[in-house]
Amino acid sequence: MCALTAPEVFDQDPGDGRVLLLDARPPAGPVTAAAHEAAGLCPAGAITVLGRRPERIRRPEGAELPEGAAGPGR
């Protein structure tokens, strides 16, 4: 699950299925957010990510949602 969620950080050994750590210090931003998400999804609870989880990206105040996107009150 973690290799699918954060492929820049984790891989899976095809022989024994063990998870391989590819990048112990991923760059800040989406890759770090994916590493945090992968840790939360790990069925064995074997992954710990140190440091703060990045804030979710928020759209600027007054910015319109893309066509067809659901938002508050829609």
Backbone as XML, in Angstrom:
<?xml version="1.0"?>
<chain id="A" units="angstrom">
  <residue number="1" name="MET">
    <atom name="N" x="0.814" y="-1.192" z="0.000"/>
    <atom name="CA" x="0.000" y="0.000" z="0.000"/>
    <atom name="C" x="0.863" y="1.263" z="0.000"/>
  </residue>
  <residue number="2" name="CYS">
    <atom name="N" x="1.949" y="1.263" z="0.776"/>
    <atom name="CA" x="2.774" y="2.466" z="0.847"/>
    <atom name="C" x="3.512" y="2.717" z="-0.461"/>
  </residue>
  <residue number="3" name="ALA">
    <atom name="N" x="3.929" y="1.660" z="-1.150"/>
    <atom name="CA" x="4.633" y="1.827" z="-2.424"/>
    <atom name="C" x="3.706" y="2.414" z="-3.485"/>
  </residue>
  <residue number="4" name="LEU">
    <atom name="N" x="2.429" y="2.149" z="-3.388"/>
    <atom name="CA" x="1.465" y="2.720" z="-4.330"/>
    <atom name="C" x="1.138" y="4.171" z="-3.977"/>
  </residue>
  <residue number="5" name="THR">
    <atom name="N" x="1.127" y="4.475" z="-2.691"/>
    <atom name="CA" x="0.767" y="5.811" z="-2.221"/>
    <atom name="C" x="1.913" y="6.803" z="-2.373"/>
  </residue>
  <residue number="6" name="ALA">
    <atom name="N" x="3.138" y="6.360" z="-2.121"/>
    <atom name="CA" x="4.313" y="7.238" z="-2.211"/>
    <atom name="C" x="5.441" y="6.512" z="-2.949"/>
  </residue>
  <residue number="7" name="PRO">
    <atom name="N" x="5.297" y="6.315" z="-4.267"/>
    <atom name="CA" x="6.303" y="5.557" z="-5.009"/>
    <atom name="C" x="7.667" y="6.236" z="-5.087"/>
  </residue>
  <residue number="8" name="GLU">
    <atom name="N" x="7.745" y="7.529" z="-4.819"/>
    <atom name="CA" x="9.024" y="8.217" z="-4.799"/>
    <atom name="C" x="9.809" y="7.886" z="-3.530"/>
  </residue>
  <residue number="9" name="VAL">
    <atom name="N" x="9.110" y="7.405" z="-2.506"/>
    <atom name="CA" x="9.716" y="7.151" z="-1.207"/>
    <atom name="C" x="9.856" y="5.651" z="-0.923"/>
  </residue>
  <residue number="10" name="PHE">
    <atom name="N" x="8.879" y="4.850" z="-1.352"/>
    <atom name="CA" x="8.854" y="3.425" z="-1.041"/>
    <atom name="C" x="8.748" y="2.579" z="-2.313"/>
  </residue>
  <residue number="11" name="ASP">
    <atom name="N" x="9.296" y="1.382" z="-2.230"/>
    <atom name="CA" x="9.125" y="0.386" z="-3.283"/>
    <atom name="C" x="8.864" y="-0.940" z="-2.579"/>
  </residue>
  <residue number="12" name="GLN">
    <atom name="N" x="8.522" y="-1.956" z="-3.340"/>
    <atom name="CA" x="8.257" y="-3.262" z="-2.754"/>
    <atom name="C" x="9.081" y="-4.306" z="-3.483"/>
  </residue>
  <residue number="13" name="ASP">
    <atom name="N" x="9.782" y="-5.134" z="-2.714"/>
    <atom name="CA" x="10.595" y="-6.194" z="-3.288"/>
    <atom name="C" x="9.673" y="-7.222" z="-3.922"/>
  </residue>
  <residue number="14" name="PRO">
    <atom name="N" x="9.836" y="-7.496" z="-5.223"/>
    <atom name="CA" x="8.945" y="-8.445" z="-5.889"/>
    <atom name="C" x="9.124" y="-9.877" z="-5.397"/>
  </residue>
  <residue number="15" name="GLY">
    <atom name="N" x="10.287" y="-10.173" z="-4.831"/>
    <atom name="CA" x="10.547" y="-11.533" z="-4.364"/>
    <atom name="C" x="9.852" y="-11.872" z="-3.055"/>
  </residue>
  <residue number="16" name="ASP">
    <atom name="N" x="10.061" y="-11.031" z="-2.044"/>
    <atom name="CA" x="9.501" y="-11.352" z="-0.727"/>
    <atom name="C" x="8.418" y="-10.390" z="-0.269"/>
  </residue>
  <residue number="17" name="GLY">
    <atom name="N" x="8.153" y="-9.342" z="-1.043"/>
    <atom name="CA" x="7.076" y="-8.415" z="-0.691"/>
    <atom name="C" x="7.434" y="-7.379" z="0.347"/>
  </residue>
  <residue number="18" name="ARG">
    <atom name="N" x="8.671" y="-7.395" z="0.833"/>
    <atom name="CA" x="9.072" y="-6.407" z="1.840"/>
    <atom name="C" x="9.142" y="-5.018" z="1.219"/>
  </residue>
  <residue number="19" name="VAL">
    <atom name="N" x="8.844" y="-4.034" z="2.050"/>
    <atom name="CA" x="8.889" y="-2.646" z="1.603"/>
    <atom name="C" x="10.329" y="-2.152" z="1.663"/>
  </residue>
  <residue number="20" name="LEU">
    <atom name="N" x="10.726" y="-1.432" z="0.630"/>
    <atom name="CA" x="12.061" y="-0.861" z="0.551"/>
    <atom name="C" x="11.957" y="0.658" z="0.647"/>
  </residue>
  <residue number="21" name="LEU">
    <atom name="N" x="12.791" y="1.251" z="1.476"/>
    <atom name="CA" x="12.834" y="2.704" z="1.611"/>
    <atom name="C" x="13.774" y="3.247" z="0.544"/>
  </residue>
  <residue number="22" name="LEU">
    <atom name="N" x="13.244" y="4.053" z="-0.347"/>
    <atom name="CA" x="14.036" y="4.628" z="-1.428"/>
    <atom name="C" x="14.643" y="5.980" z="-1.057"/>
  </residue>
  <residue number="23" name="ASP">
    <atom name="N" x="13.927" y="6.766" z="-0.268"/>
    <atom name="CA" x="14.374" y="8.113" z="0.068"/>
    <atom name="C" x="14.028" y="8.413" z="1.518"/>
  </residue>
  <residue number="24" name="ALA">
    <atom name="N" x="15.041" y="8.398" z="2.388"/>
    <atom name="CA" x="14.815" y="8.636" z="3.815"/>
    <atom name="C" x="14.520" y="10.101" z="4.116"/>
  </residue>
  <residue number="25" name="ARG">
    <atom name="N" x="14.856" y="10.986" z="3.196"/>
    <atom name="CA" x="14.615" y="12.422" z="3.392"/>
    <atom name="C" x="13.998" y="13.010" z="2.125"/>
  </residue>
  <residue number="26" name="PRO">
    <atom name="N" x="12.732" y="12.690" z="1.883"/>
    <atom name="CA" x="12.094" y="13.218" z="0.667"/>
    <atom name="C" x="11.950" y="14.733" z="0.734"/>
  </residue>
  <residue number="27" name="PRO">
    <atom name="N" x="11.919" y="15.379" z="-0.428"/>
    <atom name="CA" x="11.773" y="16.836" z="-0.443"/>
    <atom name="C" x="10.413" y="17.255" z="0.111"/>
  </residue>
  <residue number="28" name="ALA">
    <atom name="N" x="10.392" y="18.435" z="0.679"/>
    <atom name="CA" x="9.135" y="18.961" z="1.220"/>
    <atom name="C" x="8.127" y="19.142" z="0.100"/>
  </residue>
  <residue number="29" name="GLY">
    <atom name="N" x="6.873" y="19.052" z="0.452"/>
    <atom name="CA" x="5.808" y="19.239" z="-0.526"/>
    <atom name="C" x="4.997" y="17.982" z="-0.725"/>
  </residue>
  <residue number="30" name="PRO">
    <atom name="N" x="4.523" y="17.752" z="-1.930"/>
    <atom name="CA" x="3.637" y="16.614" z="-2.195"/>
    <atom name="C" x="4.250" y="15.251" z="-1.869"/>
  </residue>
  <residue number="31" name="VAL">
    <atom name="N" x="5.568" y="15.106" z="-2.063"/>
    <atom name="CA" x="6.203" y="13.812" z="-1.776"/>
    <atom name="C" x="6.173" y="13.533" z="-0.275"/>
  </residue>
  <residue number="32" name="THR">
    <atom name="N" x="6.449" y="14.550" z="0.531"/>
    <atom name="CA" x="6.390" y="14.379" z="1.985"/>
    <atom name="C" x="4.963" y="14.105" z="2.439"/>
  </residue>
  <residue number="33" name="ALA">
    <atom name="N" x="4.003" y="14.792" z="1.863"/>
    <atom name="CA" x="2.600" y="14.552" z="2.200"/>
    <atom name="C" x="2.213" y="13.117" z="1.863"/>
  </residue>
  <residue number="34" name="ALA">
    <atom name="N" x="2.681" y="12.608" z="0.728"/>
    <atom name="CA" x="2.382" y="11.229" z="0.339"/>
    <atom name="C" x="3.028" y="10.246" z="1.315"/>
  </residue>
  <residue number="35" name="ALA">
    <atom name="N" x="4.232" y="10.552" z="1.801"/>
    <atom name="CA" x="4.895" y="9.679" z="2.780"/>
    <atom name="C" x="4.090" y="9.611" z="4.075"/>
  </residue>
  <residue number="36" name="HIS">
    <atom name="N" x="3.564" y="10.745" z="4.515"/>
    <atom name="CA" x="2.716" y="10.764" z="5.719"/>
    <atom name="C" x="1.445" y="9.945" z="5.490"/>
  </residue>
  <residue number="37" name="GLU">
    <atom name="N" x="0.851" y="10.098" z="4.329"/>
    <atom name="CA" x="-0.362" y="9.340" z="4.015"/>
    <atom name="C" x="-0.062" y="7.840" z="3.978"/>
  </residue>
  <residue number="38" name="ALA">
    <atom name="N" x="1.057" y="7.475" z="3.377"/>
    <atom name="CA" x="1.448" y="6.068" z="3.300"/>
    <atom name="C" x="1.629" y="5.477" z="4.696"/>
  </residue>
  <residue number="39" name="ALA">
    <atom name="N" x="2.222" y="6.230" z="5.597"/>
    <atom name="CA" x="2.410" y="5.748" z="6.969"/>
    <atom name="C" x="1.064" y="5.477" z="7.625"/>
  </residue>
  <residue number="40" name="GLY">
    <atom name="N" x="0.102" y="6.349" z="7.381"/>
    <atom name="CA" x="-1.227" y="6.157" z="7.956"/>
    <atom name="C" x="-1.972" y="4.974" z="7.364"/>
  </residue>
  <residue number="41" name="LEU">
    <atom name="N" x="-1.641" y="4.621" z="6.131"/>
    <atom name="CA" x="-2.327" y="3.514" z="5.453"/>
    <atom name="C" x="-1.639" y="2.173" z="5.646"/>
  </residue>
  <residue number="42" name="CYS">
    <atom name="N" x="-0.446" y="2.169" z="6.197"/>
    <atom name="CA" x="0.320" y="0.933" z="6.355"/>
    <atom name="C" x="-0.448" y="-0.062" z="7.222"/>
  </residue>
  <residue number="43" name="PRO">
    <atom name="N" x="-0.839" y="-1.217" z="6.666"/>
    <atom name="CA" x="-1.636" y="-2.166" z="7.440"/>
    <atom name="C" x="-0.895" y="-2.755" z="8.639"/>
  </residue>
  <residue number="44" name="ALA">
    <atom name="N" x="0.423" y="-2.789" z="8.579"/>
    <atom name="CA" x="1.199" y="-3.339" z="9.699"/>
    <atom name="C" x="1.584" y="-2.261" z="10.711"/>
  </residue>
  <residue number="45" name="GLY">
    <atom name="N" x="1.357" y="-1.000" z="10.365"/>
    <atom name="CA" x="1.745" y="0.093" z="11.251"/>
    <atom name="C" x="3.255" y="0.179" z="11.408"/>
  </residue>
  <residue number="46" name="ALA">
    <atom name="N" x="3.990" y="-0.254" z="10.395"/>
    <atom name="CA" x="5.442" y="-0.351" z="10.472"/>
    <atom name="C" x="6.169" y="0.911" z="10.023"/>
  </residue>
  <residue number="47" name="ILE">
    <atom name="N" x="5.440" y="1.920" z="9.552"/>
    <atom name="CA" x="6.092" y="3.126" z="9.035"/>
    <atom name="C" x="5.827" y="4.287" z="9.983"/>
  </residue>
  <residue number="48" name="THR">
    <atom name="N" x="6.904" y="4.983" z="10.318"/>
    <atom name="CA" x="6.806" y="6.203" z="11.111"/>
    <atom name="C" x="7.496" y="7.314" z="10.339"/>
  </residue>
  <residue number="49" name="VAL">
    <atom name="N" x="6.811" y="8.423" z="10.161"/>
    <atom name="CA" x="7.390" y="9.572" z="9.479"/>
    <atom name="C" x="7.608" y="10.652" z="10.523"/>
  </residue>
  <residue number="50" name="LEU">
    <atom name="N" x="8.846" y="11.107" z="10.634"/>
    <atom name="CA" x="9.170" y="12.155" z="11.587"/>
    <atom name="C" x="9.007" y="13.510" z="10.928"/>
  </residue>
  <residue number="51" name="GLY">
    <atom name="N" x="8.639" y="14.492" z="11.710"/>
    <atom name="CA" x="8.448" y="15.843" z="11.180"/>
    <atom name="C" x="6.967" y="16.131" z="11.023"/>
  </residue>
  <residue number="52" name="ARG">
    <atom name="N" x="6.694" y="17.378" z="10.734"/>
    <atom name="CA" x="5.305" y="17.814" z="10.608"/>
    <atom name="C" x="4.727" y="17.414" z="9.272"/>
  </residue>
  <residue number="53" name="ARG">
    <atom name="N" x="3.471" y="17.059" z="9.305"/>
    <atom name="CA" x="2.750" y="16.767" z="8.072"/>
    <atom name="C" x="2.447" y="18.094" z="7.382"/>
  </residue>
  <residue number="54" name="PRO">
    <atom name="N" x="2.716" y="18.171" z="6.080"/>
    <atom name="CA" x="2.429" y="19.430" z="5.368"/>
    <atom name="C" x="0.949" y="19.771" z="5.417"/>
  </residue>
  <residue number="55" name="GLU">
    <atom name="N" x="0.677" y="21.066" z="5.418"/>
    <atom name="CA" x="-0.703" y="21.535" z="5.371"/>
    <atom name="C" x="-1.318" y="21.136" z="4.039"/>
  </residue>
  <residue number="56" name="ARG">
    <atom name="N" x="-2.607" y="20.924" z="4.044"/>
    <atom name="CA" x="-3.296" y="20.678" z="2.780"/>
    <atom name="C" x="-3.299" y="21.963" z="1.967"/>
  </residue>
  <residue number="57" name="ILE">
    <atom name="N" x="-3.238" y="21.796" z="0.681"/>
    <atom name="CA" x="-3.262" y="22.960" z="-0.188"/>
    <atom name="C" x="-4.684" y="23.515" z="-0.213"/>
  </residue>
  <residue number="58" name="ARG">
    <atom name="N" x="-4.804" y="24.771" z="0.041"/>
    <atom name="CA" x="-6.118" y="25.412" z="0.049"/>
    <atom name="C" x="-6.192" y="26.374" z="-1.116"/>
  </residue>
  <residue number="59" name="ARG">
    <atom name="N" x="-7.385" y="26.477" z="-1.682"/>
    <atom name="CA" x="-7.541" y="27.423" z="-2.781"/>
    <atom name="C" x="-7.671" y="28.821" z="-2.198"/>
  </residue>
  <residue number="60" name="PRO">
    <atom name="N" x="-7.160" y="29.812" z="-2.914"/>
    <atom name="CA" x="-7.237" y="31.191" z="-2.428"/>
    <atom name="C" x="-8.682" y="31.633" z="-2.229"/>
  </residue>
  <residue number="61" name="GLU">
    <atom name="N" x="-8.888" y="32.500" z="-1.270"/>
    <atom name="CA" x="-10.218" y="33.032" z="-0.987"/>
    <atom name="C" x="-10.792" y="33.674" z="-2.242"/>
  </residue>
  <residue number="62" name="GLY">
    <atom name="N" x="-12.003" y="33.305" z="-2.573"/>
    <atom name="CA" x="-12.671" y="33.867" z="-3.732"/>
    <atom name="C" x="-12.390" y="33.126" z="-5.031"/>
  </residue>
  <residue number="63" name="ALA">
    <atom name="N" x="-11.452" y="32.184" z="-5.011"/>
    <atom name="CA" x="-11.157" y="31.429" z="-6.233"/>
    <atom name="C" x="-12.301" y="30.469" z="-6.526"/>
  </residue>
  <residue number="64" name="GLU">
    <atom name="N" x="-12.631" y="30.341" z="-7.769"/>
    <atom name="CA" x="-13.727" y="29.461" z="-8.160"/>
    <atom name="C" x="-13.250" y="28.026" z="-8.289"/>
  </residue>
  <residue number="65" name="LEU">
    <atom name="N" x="-14.149" y="27.098" z="-7.976"/>
    <atom name="CA" x="-13.850" y="25.685" z="-8.159"/>
    <atom name="C" x="-13.930" y="25.344" z="-9.632"/>
  </residue>
  <residue number="66" name="PRO">
    <atom name="N" x="-13.144" y="24.345" z="-10.071"/>
    <atom name="CA" x="-13.251" y="23.908" z="-11.480"/>
    <atom name="C" x="-14.661" y="23.416" z="-11.801"/>
  </residue>
  <residue number="67" name="GLU">
    <atom name="N" x="-15.029" y="23.503" z="-13.048"/>
    <atom name="CA" x="-16.341" y="23.050" z="-13.510"/>
    <atom name="C" x="-16.609" y="21.622" z="-13.047"/>
  </residue>
  <residue number="68" name="GLY">
    <atom name="N" x="-17.731" y="21.393" z="-12.400"/>
    <atom name="CA" x="-18.129" y="20.056" z="-11.963"/>
    <atom name="C" x="-17.606" y="19.654" z="-10.602"/>
  </residue>
  <residue number="69" name="ALA">
    <atom name="N" x="-16.757" y="20.470" z="-9.985"/>
    <atom name="CA" x="-16.221" y="20.124" z="-8.668"/>
    <atom name="C" x="-17.252" y="20.450" z="-7.594"/>
  </residue>
  <residue number="70" name="ALA">
    <atom name="N" x="-17.291" y="19.596" z="-6.582"/>
    <atom name="CA" x="-18.215" y="19.827" z="-5.474"/>
    <atom name="C" x="-17.523" y="20.672" z="-4.409"/>
  </residue>
  <residue number="71" name="GLY">
    <atom name="N" x="-18.227" y="21.577" z="-3.865"/>
    <atom name="CA" x="-17.689" y="22.418" z="-2.806"/>
    <atom name="C" x="-18.745" y="22.621" z="-1.739"/>
  </residue>
  <residue number="72" name="PRO">
    <atom name="N" x="-18.448" y="23.399" z="-0.701"/>
    <atom name="CA" x="-19.434" y="23.628" z="0.362"/>
    <atom name="C" x="-20.725" y="24.200" z="-0.213"/>
  </residue>
  <residue number="73" name="GLY">
    <atom name="N" x="-21.811" y="23.616" z="0.161"/>
    <atom name="CA" x="-23.108" y="24.095" z="-0.256"/>
    <atom name="C" x="-23.502" y="23.752" z="-1.679"/>
  </residue>
  <residue number="74" name="ARG">
    <atom name="N" x="-22.717" y="22.875" z="-2.331"/>
    <atom name="CA" x="-23.047" y="22.497" z="-3.704"/>
    <atom name="C" x="-23.629" y="21.125" z="-3.754"/>
  </residue>
</chain>
